[in-house]
Every structure is written in C-alpha cells, then in structure tokens.
Amino acid sequence: MNIRDRQILRIAIPSIVSNITVPLLGLVDVTITGHLGAAAYIAAISIGSMVFNTIYWLFGFLRMGSSGLTSQALGRRDLQEVAMWLVRGLLIAMGIALVLILVQWPVREVALWIMHPGEEVRQMVVTYFHICIWGAPAVLGLYTMNGWFIGMQNSRIPMAVAITQNIVNILVSLLLVFGLHMKVEGVALGTLVAQWVGFLMACALCRHFYGKRFRDVASLSRDNVILLFRHSEIKRFFQINRDIFLRTLCLVSVMLFFTSAGSWQGEVILAVNTLLMQMYLLVSYVMDGFANAAEAMSGKYWGANNKVALRQTIMHCFLWGAACTTLFTLLYIIGGDAFLCLLTDEPFVVSASYDYVWWIWLIPISSMAAFIWDGVFIGISASRQMLVSSFCSATVFFVVYLCTVGAMHNHGLWLAFICFMLTRGITQTILFVRENRG
C-alpha cells in the first residue's frame, strides 16, 4: 500500500465510522419512545426528527464549504487564511441559527401543515420542536467545525465527537425518560444535551490541537478583523455556499419525491422502498468516507497547485470506490434477501420486496462516481459544476419517472433513481475533464 492509499484511509475510515453513527441519534430516540406504551410517541419523535433533519440538511453547505476552502488554504500554507475560514464559518453558522430561532413559529407551523399529524401527535411535536430548536447553534456550529477539521486532513476528531454524542444521548435520554419519567420532553432534552456536548467538545479539541498553532494569526488585531470581513472572501464564501445550497435543494426534492411517490402506491410499497433505501444508505455511509478523503486531499493539492498529486488522489479514490462497489454488489446479490428479512418479519412486505431487490444490485455501481466526484468538487470549490450536475440529474429523474411510471409503476420509480445517480456521475466526469484539460 503506497503513501497515497494510506493518506486516503487515514481520512476515510474515521469518516465512515462517523457517518454510521449519525443515524444512531435518531434511532436511539425512536427506540426509547417505542417503550413508552403508545404509538403516538413514536410518530411524534419521527416527525420531529424528520423536520430537523430536513432543515439541517439544507445547511450542509456550512460543512462542505468550510472543508474545501480550508484545505485549499492549507495547501497554500496560508495558516492565517486557514484560521479565518473557521471563524467566518462559525459566525455565519451562528447567524443562521439565530434566524432559525427567531422564525421558529412559522417554520414549525409550515412543517406541521405539510405533515398534518393528529392533534395528540401535534402537541408532542410542538413540545419536541420547542426544545430541540435551541440546539441549532450547536448543530450548525459543529457542521462548520467538522468541515474545517476535514479540510485540515483530520477526520479523527469528528469521529470522536460523533461517538461521544451518541453515548451522551443514550445516557441522558434514559435518565430523563425512565428515571425522571419525562417522556417526549426527556427525549428532546437528551438530543439537545448531546448536540451541545458535541459542539463544545469539538471546540475544546480544536483549541487543544490547533490553539498554539493559530494563536498569533487568529488574534483580534485590527488587521485580522479587516481580513476576517474582507469583501472578496465573504463574497466567495457565499457564492460557493449558494451553489451548494441550491444543489442540496435538487437532491432533497428527488429524495422527498421518491418517498412520496412510494406512498402513493400504498403502505406495502412504501414499506418496501423504505427497506431498500436502507441498503442505499449503507452504501452511502461508506462511499461518503472516501468522498471526504477526496475533498480533503483534492483541496490541499488544488491549493498547492500540484496537479500531479491531485490526479493521483482522484485515481486512488476511484480505485477504493471501485473496490467498495464490487464488495457491496456481491454482498447484495448473495445476501440481499437475508438482509431484508433481518429488517422486517412482516410477510407481505418481505414477499413484495423480492420483486424489487435486484434494483439494489445496481445501486453501488450507479452511485460510486457521484460520491467520489462530489468529494473532489467540494475540495476544489467547483460548486457551480456541482449545481449543474445535480440539476441535470434531478431533471433526468423526473423525466424518466413520468415516462415510465404508467407502465412500470414502482419499477419506474427505481429506474428513475438509478438514472439519477448515473447522470450525476457522468455529468461530473464530463465537467471535470472539460474544465481541467492539460
């Protein structure tokens, strides 16, 4: 194994561990509420978690933008600019969080109008929302810090923070719900405490590992304050993040429509698609680890203007992606049916799943390029190309669905999703080659 592969794995493996722990925060909440004696508790926590996950997903640009810009500054060995991107990102994250807190009532009402739960569930969602909204500064601040850490070629700190968050969430939620009998309030407070513990832990680790290194360049001198708010850098940050935000809207629209289109075909098909999507998510957690390695290393070599190292990094990331693709494809072909039975023992759902499970065999090979190129484009701040590829692929998704759903029904939906992933990878490949010839 050469040095490039070791560098990739040093970033990818902790990132994969972090990615796998992320859904555990929501899973812990659902598991605890599942033992409170009423289905309404599960429904309330599920709706509340979905609302916040959607909101925070839209602001994922705070992590992606920070990662690319930081790694590029690191590649140029501009430590002052490295420190400035962390401060700029945190200021913007806190500003967005403040706005969310101030407009929480209309945000909550719009979400409840879309979900339209029953009155009992609605009251529980309101309680959950009013507590968890105060975690917005911690969540968005941690997005920025995680992006900055990855830009610094360090994915171990985000991994440690993610694991700690889950442990804290479990312990606090169990104490409040079963020890103090707080029900929904206890679950929400457990999540809130875990979010703030994670953010404060990230701040402490940042100061411990990087405080001395950036003490001089990050001081509040007049020159540094002027540099911090330099118009050209602030404009660049918002241009990049605007494109990433719009790109995320394209992806969110596809994923939400996919879920909705499944629900239109009945509860069994919705359940089948939900189960099969878990297999897609499992692939994404692993591929995202190599995407994080691609963004950290690509940004560094792009900032250093080292095109040879950049191309080597991309090639090796694709080789690791191909290895994962082969592994997951074989795993799903051999054990896909068994995995579905592990997720549910409902006979109607299992039986219906057999008609669609072969679509999952195509997921790894159709999505691999999209994940790796996303990492590369984030690293080199090619946000406009990311937006173009996402818009094109979302358009293909809706066109294919509308053309095939009448004859193929749910198979048409899955065909559209496969085409969506393939189009992202193909479009990004074309854009990268066109923009980086020679």
Residue pairs with C-beta under 8 A, 6 or more apart in sequence:
4 312
4 313
4 316
5 316
5 320
7 153
7 293
7 297
7 313
8 290
8 293
8 294
8 297
8 313
8 316
8 317
8 320
9 293
9 320
10 153
10 155
11 150
11 153
11 155
11 289
11 292
11 293
11 296
11 297
12 155
12 289
12 290
12 292
12 293
12 320
13 289
14 155
14 156
14 158
14 159
14 289
15 150
15 155
15 158
15 159
15 288
15 289
15 292
15 293
16 285
16 286
16 288
16 289
17 159
17 162
17 163
18 155
18 158
18 159
18 162
19 284
19 285
19 286
19 288
19 289
20 285
21 159
21 162
21 163
21 165
21 166
22 162
23 281
24 166
25 165
25 166
25 169
25 191
25 194
26 49
26 53
28 166
28 169
28 170
28 173
29 45
29 49
29 169
29 173
29 187
29 190
29 191
30 42
30 45
30 46
30 49
32 173
32 174
32 177
32 187
32 190
33 41
33 42
33 44
33 45
33 184
33 187
34 41
34 42
36 177
36 183
40 118
40 120
40 121
40 124
41 124
41 183
41 184
43 117
43 121
44 117
44 121
44 124
44 125
44 128
44 184
45 124
45 128
45 184
45 187
47 111
47 115
47 117
47 121
47 125
48 124
48 125
48 128
48 129
48 132
48 188
50 115
51 108
51 111
51 115
51 125
51 129
52 132
52 139
54 252
55 100
55 107
56 139
56 140
56 143
57 248
57 252
58 245
58 248
58 249
58 252
59 93
59 96
59 140
59 143
59 245
60 143
60 244
60 248
61 240
61 241
61 244
61 245
61 248
62 89
62 92
62 93
62 96
62 140
62 143
62 144
62 147
62 241
63 143
63 144
63 146
63 147
63 150
64 147
64 244
64 295
64 378
65 89
65 147
65 237
65 240
65 241
65 244
65 381
65 383
66 85
66 86
66 89
66 143
66 144
66 145
66 147
66 148
66 151
67 147
67 148
67 150
67 151
67 292
67 295
67 296
67 299
67 378
67 379
68 151
68 240
68 295
68 299
68 378
68 379
68 380
68 381
69 85
69 151
69 236
69 237
69 240
69 299
69 381
70 82
70 85
70 86
70 147
70 148
70 150
70 151
70 152
70 299
71 150
71 151
71 152
71 153
71 295
71 296
71 297
71 298
71 299
71 300
71 302
71 303
71 379
72 299
72 300
72 302
72 303
72 379
72 380
72 381
73 79
73 81
73 82
73 85
73 151
73 303
74 82
74 151
74 152
74 153
74 299
74 300
74 303
75 299
75 300
75 301
75 302
75 303
75 304
75 305
75 306
76 303
76 304
77 304
79 213
79 214
79 217
80 217
80 218
80 224
80 227
82 151
82 152
82 214
83 214
83 217
83 218
84 218
84 224
84 227
84 228
84 233
85 148
85 151
85 237
86 144
86 145
86 148
86 206
87 218
87 228
88 228
88 233
88 234
88 237
89 144
89 145
89 147
89 148
89 237
90 141
90 144
90 145
92 144
92 237
93 137
93 140
93 141
93 143
93 144
94 137
94 140
94 141
96 136
96 140
97 136
97 137
97 139
97 140
97 141
98 137
100 107
100 133
100 136
101 133
101 134
101 136
104 129
104 130
104 133
108 126
108 129
108 130
108 133
111 129
112 122
112 125
112 126
115 125
117 125
124 184
127 184
127 185
127 188
128 184
128 187
128 188
131 185
131 188
131 189
131 192
132 188
132 191
132 192
134 192
135 191
135 192
135 195
135 196
137 199
138 195
138 196
138 198
138 199
138 200
139 195
139 199
141 199
141 202
142 161
142 195
142 198
142 199
142 202
145 199
145 202
145 203
145 206
146 158
146 161
146 202
148 206
149 155
149 157
149 158
149 202
149 206
150 158
150 292
150 295
150 296
151 295
151 296
151 299
152 210
152 296
153 296
153 297
153 300
154 209
155 292
155 293
155 296
157 202
157 205
157 206
157 209
158 202
160 201
160 205
161 198
161 201
161 202
161 205
162 198
164 197
164 198
164 201
165 194
165 195
165 197
165 198
166 194
168 190
168 193
168 194
168 197
168 198
169 190
169 191
169 193
169 194
170 190
172 189
172 190
172 193
172 194
173 186
173 187
173 189
173 190
173 191
174 190
175 186
176 182
176 185
176 186
176 187
176 189
176 190
177 183
177 186
177 187
177 190
180 186
182 189
217 224
218 224
227 233
239 383
240 381
240 383
241 383
242 383
243 383
243 384
243 386
243 387
244 378
244 383
244 386
244 387
246 387
246 391
247 383
247 386
247 387
247 390
247 391
250 387
250 390
250 391
250 393
250 394
251 390
251 394
253 394
254 393
254 394
254 397
254 417
254 420
257 397
257 398
257 401
258 273
258 277
258 413
258 417
259 270
259 273
259 274
261 401
261 405
261 413
262 269
262 270
262 272
262 273
262 274
262 410
262 413
263 270
265 409
265 410
268 348
268 349
268 352
269 352
269 410
271 344
271 346
271 349
271 352
272 349
272 352
272 353
272 356
272 410
273 356
273 410
273 413
275 340
275 343
275 344
275 349
275 353
276 340
276 353
276 356
276 357
276 359
276 360
276 414
278 343
279 332
279 336
279 339
279 360
279 363
280 360
280 363
280 367
282 328
283 324
283 328
283 363
283 364
283 367
284 367
284 371
286 324
286 328
287 321
287 324
287 367
287 368
287 371
287 372
288 371
290 317
290 320
290 321
290 324
290 371
290 372
290 375
291 317
291 371
291 372
291 374
291 375
291 378
292 375
293 317
293 375
294 313
294 314
294 317
294 372
294 375
294 376
294 379
295 374
295 375
295 376
295 378
295 379
296 379
297 313
297 317
297 379
298 310
298 313
298 314
298 375
298 376
298 379
298 380
299 378
299 379
299 380
299 381
300 379
301 307
301 309
301 310
301 313
302 310
302 379
302 380
307 436
310 380
314 372
314 376
317 372
317 375
317 376
318 368
318 369
318 372
321 368
321 369
321 371
321 372
322 368
324 364
324 368
325 364
325 365
325 368
326 364
328 363
328 364
329 361
329 364
329 365
332 339
332 357
332 360
332 361
332 363
332 364
333 361
336 357
336 360
336 361
337 354
337 357
340 350
340 353
340 357
341 350
344 350
356 410
356 411
356 414
359 411
359 414
359 415
359 417
359 418
362 418
363 418
363 421
366 418
366 421
366 422
366 425
367 421
367 425
368 425
369 424
369 425
369 426
369 428
369 429
370 393
370 421
370 424
370 425
370 428
373 389
373 424
373 425
373 428
373 429
373 432
374 386
374 428
376 382
376 432
377 383
377 385
377 386
377 428
377 432
378 386
382 431
382 432
382 435
385 428
385 431
385 432
385 435
386 428
388 427
388 431
389 423
389 424
389 427
389 428
389 431
390 424
392 423
392 427
393 420
393 421
393 423
393 424
393 427
394 420
396 416
396 419
396 420
396 423
397 416
397 417
397 419
397 420
397 423
398 416
400 412
400 415
400 416
400 419
400 420
401 412
401 413
401 416
403 412
404 411
404 412
404 415
404 416
405 412
405 413
406 412
408 415
